[in-house]
């Protein structure tokens, strides 16, 4: 199982709608609208890196109102 945080920038005024839509996607654990340089932070999981990539590119990035994403895979250092 691979997990990642996806940091999302949105068009002005679209953060809540984007978070709500992303939160309903399969593989998404949570999607929260936040303040700061990113507008939404998503936690997602997939069986492998390829499936995670498909989730980000084919589903998350297709949500209307998103301008940019940054995917940060979770690593176990211990």
C-alpha positions as CSV (number, residue, x, y, z in Angstrom):
1,X,0.0,0.0,0.0
2,X,1.3,3.5,-1.0
3,X,0.0,6.6,0.7
4,X,0.6,10.2,-0.3
5,X,-0.3,13.8,0.5
6,X,-1.4,15.8,-2.6
7,X,-1.0,19.5,-2.2
8,X,-3.5,21.4,-4.4
9,X,-3.7,25.0,-5.6
10,X,-7.1,26.1,-6.9
11,X,-8.6,29.0,-8.7
12,X,-9.7,31.8,-6.3
13,X,-12.9,30.9,-4.4
14,X,-12.9,27.2,-5.5
15,X,-11.1,25.5,-2.6
16,X,-14.2,24.3,-0.8
17,X,-15.8,22.9,-3.9
18,X,-12.6,21.2,-5.0
19,X,-12.0,19.6,-1.6
20,X,-15.6,18.4,-1.5
21,X,-15.3,16.8,-5.0
22,X,-11.9,15.2,-4.4
23,X,-13.1,13.9,-1.0
24,X,-15.6,11.7,-2.9
25,X,-13.0,10.0,-5.2
26,X,-12.1,6.4,-4.6
27,X,-8.7,6.1,-3.0
28,X,-9.0,9.5,-1.2
29,X,-8.8,9.2,2.6
30,X,-9.4,12.9,3.3
31,X,-9.5,16.2,1.5
32,X,-9.3,19.4,3.6
33,X,-9.3,23.1,2.5
34,X,-6.6,25.0,4.2
35,X,-4.9,28.4,4.2
36,X,-1.3,29.1,3.0
37,X,0.5,28.4,-0.2
38,X,-1.9,25.5,-1.0
39,X,-5.6,25.6,-0.9
40,X,-6.5,21.9,-0.4
41,X,-4.5,19.0,1.2
42,X,-5.5,15.5,0.2
43,X,-4.4,12.2,1.8
44,X,-4.7,9.3,-0.7
45,X,-3.8,5.7,-0.9
46,X,-3.3,3.1,-3.6
47,X,-2.0,-0.4,-4.1
48,X,1.2,0.8,-5.8
49,X,2.9,3.9,-7.2
50,X,1.5,3.4,-10.7
51,X,-2.1,3.3,-9.3
52,X,-1.3,6.4,-7.2
53,X,-0.1,8.1,-10.4
54,X,-3.3,7.2,-12.2
55,X,-5.4,8.5,-9.3
56,X,-3.6,11.9,-9.4
57,X,-3.4,12.4,-13.1
58,X,-6.7,10.8,-14.3
59,X,-9.0,11.8,-11.3
60,X,-7.6,14.5,-9.0
61,X,-6.2,16.7,-11.8
62,X,-9.4,16.5,-13.7
63,X,-11.4,18.2,-11.0
64,X,-12.6,21.6,-12.2
65,X,-10.9,24.6,-10.5
66,X,-7.5,23.0,-9.9
67,X,-4.5,25.0,-11.2
68,X,-1.6,22.9,-9.8
69,X,-0.8,19.8,-7.7
70,X,2.2,18.5,-5.9
71,X,2.3,14.8,-4.8
72,X,4.3,13.9,-1.7
73,X,4.5,10.1,-1.2
74,X,4.7,9.0,2.4
75,X,7.9,7.1,3.3
76,X,8.7,4.9,6.3
77,X,12.2,5.8,7.6
78,X,12.3,3.3,10.5
